[in-house]
Amino acid sequence: MLPALFSLAVAAFAIGTTEFAMIGLVPDVARDLAVTIPQALFYSHLQGSREKTLTKKTAAPKERPFV
């Protein structure tokens, strides 16, 4: 198997696994936080959105093209 194809397969497996693993843990997280399952999903969505926003704000500014 080509190294690039193998790397792509491993990356796809890792991303898919992390998404499905979190969904499987939501009932336990909700129980530990004493919230409902929809609330736990909402809070996890907020956390992900906040991280994306912070990443965009703290990323290095793009250089303007020389015209």
A tleap script that builds the chain and sets N, CA, C and O, in Angstrom:
source leaprc.protein.ff14SB
mol = sequence {
  NMET LEU PRO ALA LEU PHE SER LEU ALA VAL
  ALA ALA PHE ALA ILE GLY THR THR GLU PHE
  ALA MET ILE GLY LEU VAL PRO ASP VAL ALA
  ARG ASP LEU ALA VAL THR ILE PRO GLN ALA
  LEU PHE TYR SER HIE LEU GLN GLY SER ARG
  GLU LYS THR LEU THR LYS LYS THR ALA ALA
  PRO LYS GLU ARG PRO PHE CVAL
}
set mol.1.N position { 0.852 -1.180 0.000 }
set mol.1.CA position { 0.000 0.000 0.000 }
set mol.1.C position { 0.900 1.246 0.000 }
set mol.1.O position { 1.929 1.282 0.675 }
set mol.2.N position { 0.506 2.229 -0.743 }
set mol.2.CA position { 1.280 3.465 -0.807 }
set mol.2.C position { 1.285 4.164 0.546 }
set mol.2.O position { 0.267 4.154 1.238 }
set mol.3.N position { 2.401 4.770 0.940 }
set mol.3.CA position { 2.456 5.462 2.234 }
set mol.3.C position { 1.429 6.593 2.357 }
set mol.3.O position { 0.861 6.801 3.430 }
set mol.4.N position { 1.194 7.311 1.282 }
set mol.4.CA position { 0.229 8.409 1.338 }
set mol.4.C position { -1.194 7.882 1.553 }
set mol.4.O position { -1.968 8.462 2.314 }
set mol.5.N position { -1.524 6.802 0.889 }
set mol.5.CA position { -2.849 6.209 1.041 }
set mol.5.C position { -3.034 5.646 2.450 }
set mol.5.O position { -4.106 5.771 3.041 }
set mol.6.N position { -1.988 5.029 2.977 }
set mol.6.CA position { -2.041 4.505 4.342 }
set mol.6.C position { -2.237 5.643 5.342 }
set mol.6.O position { -3.036 5.517 6.270 }
set mol.7.N position { -1.519 6.747 5.166 }
set mol.7.CA position { -1.660 7.906 6.056 }
set mol.7.C position { -3.075 8.464 5.999 }
set mol.7.O position { -3.642 8.819 7.032 }
set mol.8.N position { -3.638 8.544 4.825 }
set mol.8.CA position { -4.998 9.040 4.664 }
set mol.8.C position { -6.005 8.122 5.350 }
set mol.8.O position { -6.946 8.595 5.987 }
set mol.9.N position { -5.811 6.824 5.222 }
set mol.9.CA position { -6.707 5.860 5.856 }
set mol.9.C position { -6.635 5.962 7.379 }
set mol.9.O position { -7.667 5.915 8.048 }
set mol.10.N position { -5.442 6.100 7.928 }
set mol.10.CA position { -5.271 6.233 9.375 }
set mol.10.C position { -5.919 7.522 9.870 }
set mol.10.O position { -6.586 7.519 10.904 }
set mol.11.N position { -5.732 8.614 9.150 }
set mol.11.CA position { -6.327 9.895 9.549 }
set mol.11.C position { -7.852 9.827 9.511 }
set mol.11.O position { -8.514 10.325 10.423 }
set mol.12.N position { -8.408 9.227 8.484 }
set mol.12.CA position { -9.863 9.109 8.383 }
set mol.12.C position { -10.411 8.243 9.516 }
set mol.12.O position { -11.459 8.552 10.083 }
set mol.13.N position { -9.711 7.168 9.843 }
set mol.13.CA position { -10.137 6.310 10.950 }
set mol.13.C position { -10.087 7.070 12.273 }
set mol.13.O position { -11.005 6.955 13.085 }
set mol.14.N position { -9.034 7.839 12.496 }
set mol.14.CA position { -8.892 8.577 13.755 }
set mol.14.C position { -9.982 9.635 13.910 }
set mol.14.O position { -10.564 9.772 14.986 }
set mol.15.N position { -10.258 10.375 12.855 }
set mol.15.CA position { -11.287 11.411 12.932 }
set mol.15.C position { -12.659 10.782 13.155 }
set mol.15.O position { -13.425 11.253 13.996 }
set mol.16.N position { -12.968 9.749 12.428 }
set mol.16.CA position { -14.257 9.078 12.596 }
set mol.16.C position { -14.417 8.472 13.981 }
set mol.16.O position { -15.494 8.544 14.572 }
set mol.17.N position { -13.360 7.880 14.496 }
set mol.17.CA position { -13.413 7.261 15.817 }
set mol.17.C position { -13.660 8.296 16.903 }
set mol.17.O position { -14.462 8.058 17.806 }
set mol.18.N position { -12.994 9.430 16.835 }
set mol.18.CA position { -13.177 10.447 17.880 }
set mol.18.C position { -14.605 10.981 17.885 }
set mol.18.O position { -15.161 11.241 18.952 }
set mol.19.N position { -15.201 11.145 16.716 }
set mol.19.CA position { -16.577 11.653 16.663 }
set mol.19.C position { -17.554 10.650 17.257 }
set mol.19.O position { -18.413 11.021 18.057 }
set mol.20.N position { -17.433 9.397 16.879 }
set mol.20.CA position { -18.368 8.392 17.376 }
set mol.20.C position { -18.124 8.059 18.842 }
set mol.20.O position { -19.066 7.721 19.559 }
set mol.21.N position { -16.889 8.148 19.294 }
set mol.21.CA position { -16.594 7.863 20.706 }
set mol.21.C position { -17.256 8.905 21.602 }
set mol.21.O position { -17.793 8.553 22.652 }
set mol.22.N position { -17.230 10.166 21.216 }
set mol.22.CA position { -17.852 11.212 22.028 }
set mol.22.C position { -19.363 11.015 22.097 }
set mol.22.O position { -19.958 11.197 23.159 }
set mol.23.N position { -19.981 10.652 20.999 }
set mol.23.CA position { -21.424 10.423 21.007 }
set mol.23.C position { -21.769 9.290 21.956 }
set mol.23.O position { -22.803 9.342 22.623 }
set mol.24.N position { -20.933 8.278 22.032 }
set mol.24.CA position { -21.176 7.178 22.950 }
set mol.24.C position { -21.020 7.565 24.409 }
set mol.24.O position { -21.603 6.931 25.289 }
set mol.25.N position { -20.233 8.605 24.671 }
set mol.25.CA position { -19.992 9.039 26.053 }
set mol.25.C position { -20.966 10.104 26.541 }
set mol.25.O position { -20.969 10.433 27.727 }
set mol.26.N position { -21.786 10.646 25.660 }
set mol.26.CA position { -22.685 11.746 26.042 }
set mol.26.C position { -23.596 11.386 27.218 }
set mol.26.O position { -23.731 12.210 28.122 }
set mol.27.N position { -24.226 10.216 27.266 }
set mol.27.CA position { -25.076 9.917 28.429 }
set mol.27.C position { -24.303 9.932 29.754 }
set mol.27.O position { -24.823 10.393 30.769 }
set mol.28.N position { -23.082 9.436 29.746 }
set mol.28.CA position { -22.269 9.456 30.965 }
set mol.28.C position { -21.881 10.882 31.353 }
set mol.28.O position { -21.918 11.245 32.529 }
set mol.29.N position { -21.515 11.676 30.370 }
set mol.29.CA position { -21.161 13.075 30.632 }
set mol.29.C position { -22.375 13.819 31.180 }
set mol.29.O position { -22.251 14.584 32.136 }
set mol.30.N position { -23.536 13.604 30.588 }
set mol.30.CA position { -24.758 14.270 31.048 }
set mol.30.C position { -25.085 13.871 32.483 }
set mol.30.O position { -25.478 14.710 33.294 }
set mol.31.N position { -24.924 12.609 32.786 }
set mol.31.CA position { -25.215 12.142 34.150 }
set mol.31.C position { -24.230 12.766 35.149 }
set mol.31.O position { -24.639 13.199 36.226 }
set mol.32.N position { -22.944 12.815 34.802 }
set mol.32.CA position { -21.945 13.391 35.700 }
set mol.32.C position { -22.151 14.885 35.919 }
set mol.32.O position { -21.882 15.399 37.005 }
set mol.33.N position { -22.629 15.581 34.890 }
set mol.33.CA position { -22.859 17.022 35.012 }
set mol.33.C position { -24.255 17.355 35.518 }
set mol.33.O position { -24.583 18.523 35.727 }
set mol.34.N position { -25.067 16.341 35.713 }
set mol.34.CA position { -26.449 16.498 36.198 }
set mol.34.C position { -27.272 17.373 35.248 }
set mol.34.O position { -28.004 18.261 35.685 }
set mol.35.N position { -27.144 17.110 33.955 }
set mol.35.CA position { -27.937 17.802 32.940 }
set mol.35.C position { -28.565 16.740 32.045 }
set mol.35.O position { -28.228 15.559 32.127 }
set mol.36.N position { -29.491 17.185 31.185 }
set mol.36.CA position { -30.100 16.254 30.240 }
set mol.36.C position { -29.137 15.996 29.084 }
set mol.36.O position { -28.168 16.729 28.890 }
set mol.37.N position { -29.420 14.948 28.327 }
set mol.37.CA position { -28.560 14.621 27.187 }
set mol.37.C position { -28.561 15.741 26.144 }
set mol.37.O position { -27.489 16.082 25.642 }
set mol.38.N position { -29.720 16.336 25.790 }
set mol.38.CA position { -29.667 17.449 24.838 }
set mol.38.C position { -28.844 18.632 25.350 }
set mol.38.O position { -28.163 19.293 24.566 }
set mol.39.N position { -28.900 18.905 26.645 }
set mol.39.CA position { -28.096 19.999 27.198 }
set mol.39.C position { -26.604 19.675 27.095 }
set mol.39.O position { -25.801 20.550 26.770 }
set mol.40.N position { -26.237 18.440 27.365 }
set mol.40.CA position { -24.833 18.038 27.257 }
set mol.40.C position { -24.346 18.177 25.815 }
set mol.40.O position { -23.225 18.628 25.580 }
set mol.41.N position { -25.180 17.792 24.853 }
set mol.41.CA position { -24.806 17.956 23.446 }
set mol.41.C position { -24.665 19.427 23.085 }
set mol.41.O position { -23.752 19.808 22.352 }
set mol.42.N position { -25.570 20.254 23.602 }
set mol.42.CA position { -25.511 21.696 23.336 }
set mol.42.C position { -24.236 22.295 23.916 }
set mol.42.O position { -23.569 23.094 23.258 }
set mol.43.N position { -23.893 21.912 25.149 }
set mol.43.CA position { -22.678 22.443 25.773 }
set mol.43.C position { -21.432 21.996 25.020 }
set mol.43.O position { -20.488 22.772 24.877 }
set mol.44.N position { -21.417 20.763 24.540 }
set mol.44.CA position { -20.251 20.303 23.786 }
set mol.44.C position { -20.152 21.053 22.457 }
set mol.44.O position { -19.054 21.332 21.975 }
set mol.45.N position { -21.299 21.376 21.872 }
set mol.45.CA position { -21.297 22.161 20.632 }
set mol.45.C position { -20.759 23.566 20.900 }
set mol.45.O position { -19.973 24.094 20.114 }
set mol.46.N position { -21.183 24.166 22.006 }
set mol.46.CA position { -20.684 25.498 22.358 }
set mol.46.C position { -19.175 25.482 22.566 }
set mol.46.O position { -18.474 26.398 22.136 }
set mol.47.N position { -18.682 24.446 23.223 }
set mol.47.CA position { -17.246 24.350 23.472 }
set mol.47.C position { -16.490 24.262 22.149 }
set mol.47.O position { -15.466 24.923 21.973 }
set mol.48.N position { -16.986 23.454 21.228 }
set mol.48.CA position { -16.329 23.345 19.928 }
set mol.48.C position { -16.369 24.647 19.155 }
set mol.48.O position { -15.393 25.005 18.496 }
set mol.49.N position { -17.485 25.362 19.225 }
set mol.49.CA position { -17.605 26.644 18.532 }
set mol.49.C position { -16.657 27.671 19.133 }
set mol.49.O position { -16.051 28.469 18.418 }
set mol.50.N position { -16.537 27.640 20.461 }
set mol.50.CA position { -15.655 28.602 21.137 }
set mol.50.C position { -14.213 28.353 20.738 }
set mol.50.O position { -13.461 29.300 20.511 }
set mol.51.N position { -13.819 27.092 20.651 }
set mol.51.CA position { -12.450 26.786 20.263 }
set mol.51.C position { -12.164 27.235 18.836 }
set mol.51.O position { -11.078 27.741 18.551 }
set mol.52.N position { -13.127 27.054 17.938 }
set mol.52.CA position { -12.924 27.502 16.560 }
set mol.52.C position { -12.800 29.016 16.495 }
set mol.52.O position { -11.982 29.545 15.742 }
set mol.53.N position { -13.619 29.720 17.288 }
set mol.53.CA position { -13.566 31.181 17.296 }
set mol.53.C position { -12.234 31.658 17.837 }
set mol.53.O position { -11.626 32.565 17.268 }
set mol.54.N position { -11.768 31.060 18.933 }
set mol.54.CA position { -10.485 31.452 19.502 }
set mol.54.C position { -9.348 31.173 18.541 }
set mol.54.O position { -8.401 31.956 18.456 }
set mol.55.N position { -9.428 30.074 17.822 }
set mol.55.CA position { -8.381 29.747 16.863 }
set mol.55.C position { -8.332 30.794 15.756 }
set mol.55.O position { -7.253 31.213 15.335 }
set mol.56.N position { -9.501 31.213 15.290 }
set mol.56.CA position { -9.525 32.221 14.228 }
set mol.56.C position { -8.979 33.556 14.724 }
set mol.56.O position { -8.285 34.255 13.987 }
set mol.57.N position { -9.292 33.916 15.980 }
set mol.57.CA position { -8.850 35.210 16.508 }
set mol.57.C position { -7.360 35.223 16.822 }
set mol.57.O position { -6.717 36.267 16.707 }
set mol.58.N position { -6.802 34.087 17.213 }
set mol.58.CA position { -5.398 34.063 17.611 }
set mol.58.C position { -4.467 33.605 16.502 }
set mol.58.O position { -3.251 33.566 16.688 }
set mol.59.N position { -5.022 33.261 15.362 }
set mol.59.CA position { -4.175 32.819 14.248 }
set mol.59.C position { -3.342 33.994 13.747 }
set mol.59.O position { -3.727 35.153 13.893 }
set mol.60.N position { -2.217 33.679 13.164 }
set mol.60.CA position { -1.353 34.725 12.625 }
set mol.60.C position { -2.090 35.480 11.527 }
set mol.60.O position { -2.749 34.869 10.686 }
set mol.61.N position { -1.981 36.811 11.530 }
set mol.61.CA position { -2.683 37.578 10.493 }
set mol.61.C position { -2.149 37.253 9.105 }
set mol.61.O position { -0.953 37.024 8.922 }
set mol.62.N position { -3.030 37.236 8.157 }
set mol.62.CA position { -2.626 36.955 6.782 }
set mol.62.C position { -1.986 38.201 6.200 }
set mol.62.O position { -2.447 39.324 6.403 }
set mol.63.N position { -0.928 37.965 5.482 }
set mol.63.CA position { -0.249 39.094 4.858 }
set mol.63.C position { -1.041 39.550 3.638 }
set mol.63.O position { -1.594 38.745 2.889 }
set mol.64.N position { -1.074 40.848 3.470 }
set mol.64.CA position { -1.759 41.382 2.294 }
set mol.64.C position { -0.866 41.174 1.075 }
set mol.64.O position { 0.350 41.358 1.148 }
set mol.65.N position { -1.467 40.797 -0.025 }
set mol.65.CA position { -0.647 40.576 -1.230 }
set mol.65.C position { -0.081 41.902 -1.732 }
set mol.65.O position { -0.727 42.946 -1.643 }
set mol.66.N position { 1.124 41.837 -2.253 }
set mol.66.CA position { 1.762 43.019 -2.825 }
set mol.66.C position { 1.144 43.300 -4.184 }
set mol.66.O position { 1.143 42.447 -5.071 }
set mol.67.N position { 0.623 44.497 -4.333 }
set mol.67.CA position { -0.014 44.830 -5.599 }
set mol.67.C position { 0.744 45.889 -6.339 }
set mol.67.O position { 0.340 46.287 -7.432 }
savepdb mol mol.pdb
quit
